[in-house]
Amino acid sequence: MKNISESIKEFLTIKYDTFKLRYDNLEILRKEFVTKFPANQFHNMQIDDYVVGSGKESFCYWLETKLRELGSIKGGSTADKKFGVYFNKAEGIYKTIPKWDDDLDAENAFKNIKQALKDLIDAGENEDTEAILKNPISPMFKNKILTAYYPDNYLNVFSEEHVDFFLNKIGIKFQSHLDLEEKRKLLIEYKNNHDEFKSFNNYLFMVFLYHWNNPKIKEIRLLPMSSKYEFPDMSYKEIQDSFFLNSLIHEKDGHYNFRSSGINTPSGTFILFQIDNAVIASAKLIKIIKHDKPIDGIYNGAYVFDINSIRVFEPITSEEIRRIDQKFNNFSQVKQKLDSNKYEEIMALIDSKSNQVLIPEEIPAEEAEKYAEGSKKQIMVNAYERNPKARQACIEIHGTGCIICGFDFGEVYGGDFAGKIHVHHIKPLADIDDEYEVDPENDLVPVCPNCHMILHSKKEVYSIEEVKLFLNQQ
């Protein structure tokens, strides 16, 4: 393992710009959230604007889902315990817990929650650690709120185990009785007192620490699952939604039974879930349980996964894994081990497959006889297939330079990369339900990946003119 100074230099040279761009995109979302839910207006917030389950892009939905990269709070506990109140779709009612109202009156509970939110924001602004600790909002949710409203003062990591790990690896001495917030402050103080981190905000600091010395990953293993016996006649998307994002988290609490002897692998192993010839999900292994007697006569044990670590993404092929780990041959029913030193590259691949912003995807050229777009396929969301002939026609008309900032891959990176560019649909395909004859001249424009990300940084999508204005204001 490189020492921290060497790793900082390497990170600045190789990875900093990439993660700075990710931070910039995340910061746009964070500011949109703070504008949508201003702290001084919590008292006016309606219950539907707060709860998950209502179908709205609510306060809780934003923090748990849209701002997930600011720190994941997925899973961990049920919605009522985590958020205090939520909307139960099956029963059509709001639900709460006695902690917030003895009579389980959701409206009264919500009044108490709003007061707790106000108190937390006040304590966060004043960096009043004692008041933060005493605040009744659940710890994980409380810390996510603080990082959303005060990103310069609070670290976007919520695991005390990880904070302790980093303090020890860096060599920062601390007393065992310190609470989590005080220990996080020690890390911030370390960053602020070292010139090597002068260009790092808290988000980039934590990204660096996880890349420098990841506390989580000991091994990387493929776990084959049976589509025939476990998920018959189900698509990848259906398996992801019904099993990984639902029953594994909410019903099984991260437990997945196995029939054989299981994997001989340590706690902390990074698991890639393989269905047939693709990897469609990942999770961190907490432990393996061996049963004295088979459960239901067939299950000899269970894997227990950290439900906060469960991710689903667009299917990863064997070829994509082979590009990262050349020793990997092909998928099989063997629980294969991958090179743990390739963790960062595998995570980068997963990140690229997990992006909710729609990036141009091409269908096979032999299937593209018309400029017809709109054939739906299910990946992470209902996406629309991209037609390579329409893309080529767009480039022939508009060229390969970004229509917003002028960036040209060939000019910057050399002739081998000439012609590389994203194509943006001015009329968002998610707004089109029926197939239509796309007009490459008026419906499509070439944009670089950076501008493309900004265009899709809000639900309604920014216009070309709006993003140009952003650039001109800098």
ZAMIDREN-497663 format. One record per residue (C-alpha): x, z, y; residue in three letters. Coordinates in Angstrom, 2 decimals. Layout:
<atoms>
east_up_north_residu
X_Z_Y_ALA
...
</atoms>
This chain:
<atoms>
east_up_north_residu
0.00_0.00_0.00_MET
1.39_-1.01_3.41_LYS
1.87_1.72_5.98_ASN
-0.72_1.83_8.73_ILE
1.45_0.20_11.42_SER
2.23_-2.81_9.22_GLU
-1.43_-3.10_8.30_SER
-2.54_-3.00_11.93_ILE
-0.20_-5.89_12.78_LYS
-1.45_-7.87_9.78_GLU
-5.09_-7.18_10.66_PHE
-4.53_-8.25_14.27_LEU
-2.88_-11.47_13.13_THR
-5.17_-12.48_10.29_ILE
-8.54_-10.75_10.49_LYS
-9.12_-9.40_13.99_TYR
-10.63_-12.55_15.54_ASP
-13.05_-13.02_12.64_THR
-14.36_-9.48_12.82_PHE
-14.38_-9.50_16.62_LYS
-16.76_-12.45_16.43_LEU
-18.92_-10.55_13.95_ARG
-18.91_-7.58_16.30_TYR
-19.89_-9.78_19.27_ASP
-22.86_-11.13_17.32_ASN
-23.81_-7.65_16.19_LEU
-23.55_-6.36_19.76_GLU
-26.09_-8.97_20.90_ILE
-28.51_-7.60_18.32_LEU
-27.75_-3.98_19.22_ARG
-28.42_-4.59_22.91_LYS
-31.64_-6.40_22.03_GLU
-32.69_-3.33_20.04_PHE
-31.87_-0.89_22.86_VAL
-33.79_-3.09_25.31_THR
-36.75_-3.31_22.94_LYS
-36.74_0.46_22.34_PHE
-35.37_2.11_25.52_PRO
-34.59_5.78_24.96_ALA
-36.38_6.85_28.13_ASN
-39.61_5.36_26.78_GLN
-39.74_7.08_23.38_PHE
-42.72_9.14_24.59_HIS
-44.73_5.91_25.01_ASN
-43.86_4.52_21.57_MET
-46.88_3.89_19.33_GLN
-46.76_4.78_15.65_ILE
-46.92_1.09_14.61_ASP
-43.88_0.41_16.77_ASP
-41.96_3.05_14.81_TYR
-42.87_2.92_11.13_VAL
-41.74_0.68_8.30_VAL
-44.51_-0.90_6.23_GLY
-46.61_-2.07_9.17_SER
-45.25_-5.62_9.02_GLY
-43.81_-5.37_12.53_LYS
-40.19_-5.45_13.60_GLU
-40.41_-1.75_14.30_SER
-37.88_0.86_15.43_PHE
-37.18_1.91_11.84_CYS
-37.10_-1.68_10.56_TYR
-34.53_-2.64_13.18_TRP
-32.26_0.28_12.36_LEU
-32.52_-0.08_8.59_GLU
-32.55_-3.86_8.24_THR
-31.69_-5.89_11.33_LYS
-28.78_-3.63_12.32_LEU
-27.62_-3.00_8.78_ARG
-24.05_-4.08_9.52_GLU
-23.81_-1.31_12.11_LEU
-23.98_1.04_9.11_GLY
-26.23_0.84_6.08_SER
-29.02_3.38_5.62_ILE
-30.77_1.42_2.88_LYS
-32.01_3.61_0.05_GLY
-30.80_7.19_-0.09_GLY
-34.28_8.69_0.09_SER
-37.93_7.68_0.34_THR
-39.25_6.32_3.64_ALA
-41.22_9.48_4.45_ASP
-38.17_11.72_4.04_LYS
-35.83_9.34_5.84_LYS
-38.04_8.35_8.78_PHE
-40.59_11.19_8.77_GLY
-43.61_8.90_8.69_VAL
-44.33_5.45_7.28_TYR
-47.24_3.12_6.54_PHE
-48.35_3.00_2.91_ASN
-49.61_-0.56_2.37_LYS
-51.25_0.18_-0.98_ALA
-53.42_2.96_0.47_GLU
-53.65_1.54_3.97_GLY
-52.69_4.84_5.61_ILE
-49.78_6.51_7.37_TYR
-47.95_9.15_5.37_LYS
-45.67_12.02_6.32_THR
-44.17_15.22_4.85_ILE
-44.73_18.94_5.63_PRO
-41.44_19.08_7.53_LYS
-43.13_17.21_10.37_TRP
-46.71_18.51_10.05_ASP
-48.05_21.20_7.72_ASP
-51.41_19.43_7.44_ASP
-49.76_16.08_6.76_LEU
-51.40_14.62_9.86_ASP
-49.30_11.50_10.51_ALA
-50.20_11.25_14.21_GLU
-49.18_14.87_14.86_ASN
-46.05_14.31_12.80_ALA
-45.19_11.29_14.91_PHE
-45.50_13.34_18.11_LYS
-42.96_15.78_16.68_ASN
-40.70_12.92_15.61_ILE
-40.76_11.43_19.12_LYS
-39.72_14.77_20.57_GLN
-36.90_15.00_18.03_ALA
-35.79_11.48_18.99_LEU
-35.69_12.44_22.66_LYS
-33.73_15.60_21.87_ASP
-31.27_13.63_19.72_LEU
-30.65_11.07_22.45_ILE
-30.04_13.85_24.98_ASP
-27.66_15.61_22.58_ALA
-25.90_12.33_21.82_GLY
-25.39_11.53_25.49_GLU
-23.92_15.01_26.10_ASN
-21.96_14.91_22.82_GLU
-23.54_18.24_21.96_ASP
-22.46_18.56_18.33_THR
-24.41_21.76_17.71_GLU
-27.66_20.24_18.96_ALA
-27.05_17.11_16.89_ILE
-26.55_19.19_13.75_LEU
-29.72_21.21_14.39_LYS
-31.87_18.17_15.08_ASN
-34.45_17.83_12.24_PRO
-34.17_14.04_11.84_ILE
-32.64_13.16_8.45_SER
-28.81_13.03_8.64_PRO
-28.30_9.39_7.71_MET
-31.02_8.16_10.09_PHE
-29.84_10.49_12.83_LYS
-26.29_9.13_12.68_ASN
-27.51_5.52_12.67_LYS
-29.54_6.19_15.84_ILE
-26.50_7.66_17.57_LEU
-24.28_4.69_16.70_THR
-26.98_2.30_17.94_ALA
-27.39_3.96_21.33_TYR
-23.85_5.28_21.82_TYR
-21.52_2.95_19.86_PRO
-18.47_4.07_21.85_ASP
-18.94_7.73_20.96_ASN
-20.00_7.70_17.29_TYR
-18.51_6.00_14.24_LEU
-20.61_3.66_12.15_ASN
-19.85_5.34_8.82_VAL
-22.10_8.01_7.35_PHE
-20.30_9.14_4.20_SER
-18.46_12.44_4.57_GLU
-16.45_11.55_1.48_GLU
-15.12_8.44_3.22_HIS
-14.37_10.25_6.47_VAL
-12.39_12.86_4.52_ASP
-10.57_10.09_2.65_PHE
-9.45_8.37_5.87_PHE
-8.37_11.64_7.51_LEU
-6.21_12.45_4.49_ASN
-4.74_8.95_4.20_LYS
-3.80_8.88_7.88_ILE
-2.40_12.40_7.63_GLY
-4.75_14.14_10.05_ILE
-5.01_17.82_9.18_LYS
-8.47_19.36_9.45_PHE
-10.17_22.59_8.50_GLN
-12.51_22.40_5.54_SER
-15.37_24.09_7.40_HIS
-15.64_21.30_10.01_LEU
-18.93_19.45_9.98_ASP
-19.12_15.67_9.56_LEU
-19.52_14.90_13.27_GLU
-16.46_16.95_14.20_GLU
-14.40_15.14_11.55_LYS
-15.54_11.77_12.84_ARG
-14.41_12.81_16.30_LYS
-10.93_13.44_14.88_LEU
-10.79_9.82_13.76_LEU
-11.94_8.59_17.17_ILE
-9.32_10.76_18.88_GLU
-6.66_9.32_16.59_TYR
-7.70_5.77_17.53_LYS
-7.81_6.55_21.24_ASN
-4.38_8.21_21.19_ASN
-2.56_5.30_19.54_HIS
-1.74_2.20_21.59_ASP
-1.81_0.08_18.45_GLU
-5.60_0.41_18.50_PHE
-6.07_-0.32_22.21_LYS
-8.05_-3.51_21.47_SER
-10.20_-1.82_18.77_PHE
-13.68_-0.48_19.42_ASN
-15.19_1.96_16.92_ASN
-16.71_-0.81_14.82_TYR
-13.42_-2.72_14.51_LEU
-11.54_0.52_13.87_PHE
-13.69_1.33_10.87_MET
-13.51_-2.27_9.60_VAL
-9.74_-1.98_9.76_PHE
-9.69_1.35_7.89_LEU
-11.77_-0.03_5.04_TYR
-9.50_-3.05_4.78_HIS
-6.35_-0.96_4.99_TRP
-7.25_1.62_2.38_ASN
-10.68_1.23_0.82_ASN
-11.92_4.51_-0.67_PRO
-14.56_2.86_-2.76_LYS
-13.16_0.23_-5.10_ILE
-11.17_1.03_-8.25_LYS
-12.16_-1.93_-10.40_GLU
-14.27_-5.05_-10.09_ILE
-16.39_-5.88_-13.14_ARG
-18.93_-8.53_-14.04_LEU
-22.05_-7.11_-15.68_LEU
-23.98_-9.78_-17.63_PRO
-27.75_-9.25_-17.70_MET
-30.23_-11.05_-19.91_SER
-32.73_-13.29_-18.16_SER
-34.35_-14.00_-21.53_LYS
-35.04_-10.38_-22.49_TYR
-35.03_-8.53_-19.17_GLU
-36.37_-11.07_-16.66_PHE
-38.22_-13.81_-18.58_PRO
-39.53_-16.72_-16.51_ASP
-38.30_-15.15_-13.26_MET
-36.35_-16.94_-10.54_SER
-33.21_-15.42_-9.02_TYR
-35.21_-14.54_-5.91_LYS
-37.91_-12.81_-7.96_GLU
-35.29_-10.79_-9.84_ILE
-33.61_-9.81_-6.58_GLN
-36.86_-8.74_-4.91_ASP
-38.60_-7.04_-7.82_SER
-35.64_-5.41_-9.57_PHE
-32.63_-4.94_-7.30_PHE
-34.45_-4.29_-4.02_LEU
-37.45_-2.52_-5.50_ASN
-37.48_-0.87_-8.92_SER
-33.72_-0.16_-9.18_LEU
-33.81_1.63_-5.81_ILE
-37.28_3.12_-5.53_HIS
-38.34_3.65_-9.14_GLU
-35.14_4.08_-11.13_LYS
-33.05_5.80_-8.42_ASP
-30.13_3.53_-9.23_GLY
-30.30_4.03_-13.03_HIS
-29.95_0.94_-15.22_TYR
-30.20_1.48_-18.98_ASN
-27.92_-0.37_-21.38_PHE
-28.30_-1.05_-25.10_ARG
-24.68_-1.37_-26.21_SER
-21.72_0.91_-25.57_SER
-21.62_0.03_-21.88_GLY
-18.54_-0.66_-19.75_ILE
-15.48_1.54_-19.98_ASN
-14.80_1.72_-16.25_THR
-14.30_4.50_-13.69_PRO
-16.61_5.80_-11.01_SER
-16.28_3.68_-7.88_GLY
-16.11_0.38_-9.74_THR
-17.57_-2.58_-7.84_PHE
-20.14_-4.28_-10.08_ILE
-21.17_-7.93_-9.80_LEU
-24.49_-8.55_-11.57_PHE
-24.42_-11.79_-13.54_GLN
-27.62_-13.57_-14.52_ILE
-26.96_-16.61_-16.73_ASP
-24.39_-18.65_-14.78_ASN
-24.50_-16.95_-11.40_ALA
-23.83_-13.63_-9.68_VAL
-26.86_-12.60_-7.60_ILE
-26.28_-8.93_-6.69_ALA
-23.64_-6.23_-6.35_SER
-23.42_-2.44_-6.26_ALA
-20.98_0.47_-6.47_LYS
-20.99_2.40_-9.75_LEU
-21.35_6.17_-9.39_ILE
-21.13_7.13_-13.05_LYS
-22.05_6.21_-16.61_ILE
-24.39_8.41_-18.65_ILE
-24.25_8.38_-22.46_LYS
-27.42_9.57_-24.22_HIS
-27.22_11.87_-27.25_ASP
-30.05_9.88_-28.81_LYS
-31.13_6.36_-27.81_PRO
-33.94_6.36_-25.22_ILE
-36.98_4.47_-26.49_ASP
-34.93_3.90_-29.60_GLY
-32.76_1.21_-27.96_ILE
-31.00_2.48_-24.83_TYR
-27.71_4.24_-25.53_ASN
-26.93_5.11_-21.94_GLY
-27.35_4.25_-18.28_ALA
-25.27_3.03_-15.37_TYR
-25.95_4.97_-12.18_VAL
-25.43_2.93_-9.01_PHE
-25.19_3.99_-5.38_ASP
-28.52_2.68_-4.08_ILE
-27.06_2.42_-0.57_ASN
-24.52_-0.09_-1.86_SER
-26.96_-2.49_-3.57_ILE
-26.83_-6.00_-2.10_ARG
-28.45_-9.28_-3.04_VAL
-27.31_-12.69_-1.89_PHE
-27.41_-16.40_-2.53_GLU
-26.13_-17.09_-6.07_PRO
-22.34_-17.18_-6.52_ILE
-21.02_-19.72_-9.01_THR
-18.14_-19.43_-11.47_SER
-16.19_-22.00_-9.45_GLU
-16.48_-19.87_-6.30_GLU
-15.12_-16.85_-8.17_ILE
-12.35_-18.95_-9.73_ARG
-11.17_-20.03_-6.26_ARG
-10.59_-16.35_-5.46_ILE
-9.32_-15.11_-8.84_ASP
-7.51_-17.92_-10.65_GLN
-7.30_-15.87_-13.85_LYS
-11.10_-15.94_-14.17_PHE
-12.22_-18.71_-16.50_ASN
-16.00_-18.80_-16.75_ASN
-19.11_-16.68_-17.14_PHE
-19.80_-15.25_-20.58_SER
-21.55_-12.26_-22.10_GLN
-18.29_-10.30_-21.94_VAL
-18.11_-7.65_-19.22_LYS
-15.12_-9.24_-17.54_GLN
-12.70_-7.58_-15.13_LYS
-11.65_-9.29_-11.91_LEU
-8.53_-8.65_-9.86_ASP
-9.31_-5.60_-7.69_SER
-6.81_-6.87_-5.11_ASN
-9.26_-9.68_-4.43_LYS
-11.98_-7.28_-3.26_TYR
-11.76_-8.33_0.40_GLU
-12.06_-12.01_-0.47_GLU
-15.00_-11.34_-2.78_ILE
-16.71_-9.31_-0.05_MET
-16.10_-12.13_2.42_ALA
-17.79_-14.52_-0.03_LEU
-20.72_-12.13_-0.44_ILE
-21.00_-11.78_3.33_ASP
-21.16_-15.56_3.67_SER
-23.88_-15.64_1.01_LYS
-25.81_-12.76_2.57_SER
-26.11_-14.16_6.08_ASN
-29.77_-14.16_7.16_GLN
-28.98_-16.74_9.85_VAL
-29.70_-20.16_8.42_LEU
-26.59_-22.35_8.28_ILE
-26.77_-26.03_7.23_PRO
-26.97_-26.41_3.43_GLU
-26.72_-29.85_1.91_GLU
-28.73_-31.17_-1.01_ILE
-27.10_-33.61_-3.45_PRO
-26.67_-37.02_-1.83_ALA
-28.34_-38.82_-4.73_GLU
-31.56_-36.90_-4.00_GLU
-31.54_-37.68_-0.28_ALA
-33.35_-40.99_0.01_GLU
-35.23_-40.18_3.22_LYS
-34.69_-38.06_6.27_TYR
-37.24_-35.68_4.74_ALA
-36.73_-32.00_5.39_GLU
-38.82_-28.98_4.64_GLY
-38.66_-28.76_0.85_SER
-38.61_-25.00_0.41_LYS
-36.22_-23.20_-1.88_LYS
-35.97_-19.46_-2.23_GLN
-32.63_-17.80_-1.68_ILE
-32.71_-14.67_0.46_MET
-35.52_-15.94_2.61_VAL
-37.63_-19.09_2.50_ASN
-35.05_-21.59_3.66_ALA
-35.31_-25.33_4.04_TYR
-32.98_-27.77_2.40_GLU
-30.59_-29.70_4.63_ARG
-30.38_-33.43_4.11_ASN
-26.83_-34.91_4.24_PRO
-28.06_-38.33_5.38_LYS
-29.86_-36.77_8.35_ALA
-26.71_-34.78_9.12_ARG
-24.53_-37.90_9.01_GLN
-26.95_-39.78_11.23_ALA
-26.83_-36.89_13.74_CYS
-23.02_-36.99_13.81_ILE
-22.99_-40.77_14.25_GLU
-25.27_-40.39_17.27_ILE
-23.92_-37.22_18.88_HIS
-20.33_-37.05_17.59_GLY
-18.54_-34.08_15.99_THR
-17.87_-31.99_19.10_GLY
-20.01_-28.91_19.72_CYS
-22.76_-29.90_22.14_ILE
-22.55_-26.44_23.75_ILE
-18.87_-25.54_24.13_CYS
-17.15_-28.83_23.21_GLY
-15.15_-27.37_20.30_PHE
-13.84_-30.02_17.90_ASP
-12.32_-29.00_14.55_PHE
-10.12_-32.07_14.32_GLY
-8.57_-31.51_17.76_GLU
-7.88_-27.82_17.12_VAL
-6.94_-27.73_13.41_TYR
-5.69_-31.27_12.82_GLY
-6.89_-34.47_11.23_GLY
-7.67_-32.91_7.83_ASP
-10.54_-31.04_9.50_PHE
-11.92_-33.85_11.64_ALA
-15.67_-34.23_11.25_GLY
-16.27_-30.60_10.27_LYS
-19.23_-29.29_12.26_ILE
-22.56_-27.51_11.82_HIS
-25.83_-29.29_12.55_VAL
-28.52_-27.35_14.40_HIS
-32.21_-28.16_14.21_HIS
-33.64_-27.90_17.71_ILE
-37.07_-27.34_16.20_LYS
-36.45_-24.43_13.80_PRO
-37.27_-25.51_10.26_LEU
-38.87_-22.11_9.59_ALA
-41.64_-23.24_11.99_ASP
-42.36_-26.37_9.94_ILE
-44.62_-25.98_6.92_ASP
-45.06_-29.60_5.87_ASP
-42.43_-32.22_5.25_GLU
-41.77_-34.42_8.21_TYR
-39.62_-37.40_9.12_GLU
-36.75_-35.83_11.04_VAL
-35.41_-37.69_14.05_ASP
-31.59_-37.26_13.98_PRO
-31.33_-38.17_17.65_GLU
-33.92_-35.75_19.04_ASN
-34.20_-33.05_16.35_ASP
-30.55_-32.46_15.43_LEU
-27.42_-31.59_17.43_VAL
-23.82_-30.75_16.37_PRO
-22.73_-27.16_17.13_VAL
-19.69_-25.10_16.18_CYS
-20.18_-22.04_13.90_PRO
-19.79_-19.60_16.81_ASN
-22.45_-21.23_18.96_CYS
-24.65_-21.72_15.89_HIS
-24.55_-17.98_15.22_MET
-25.51_-17.23_18.83_ILE
-28.39_-19.74_18.69_LEU
-29.82_-17.83_15.73_HIS
-29.13_-14.34_17.07_SER
-32.78_-13.65_17.78_LYS
-35.91_-14.35_15.82_LYS
-37.26_-17.07_18.14_GLU
-33.82_-18.79_18.37_VAL
-32.06_-19.36_21.69_TYR
-32.22_-22.79_23.27_SER
-29.14_-24.97_23.79_ILE
-29.47_-24.42_27.54_GLU
-29.62_-20.62_27.16_GLU
-26.40_-20.48_25.14_VAL
-24.66_-22.79_27.62_LYS
-25.72_-20.36_30.34_LEU
-24.21_-17.45_28.40_PHE
-20.89_-19.31_28.35_LEU
-21.03_-20.19_32.06_ASN
-21.64_-16.55_32.97_GLN
-18.39_-15.42_31.32_GLN
</atoms>
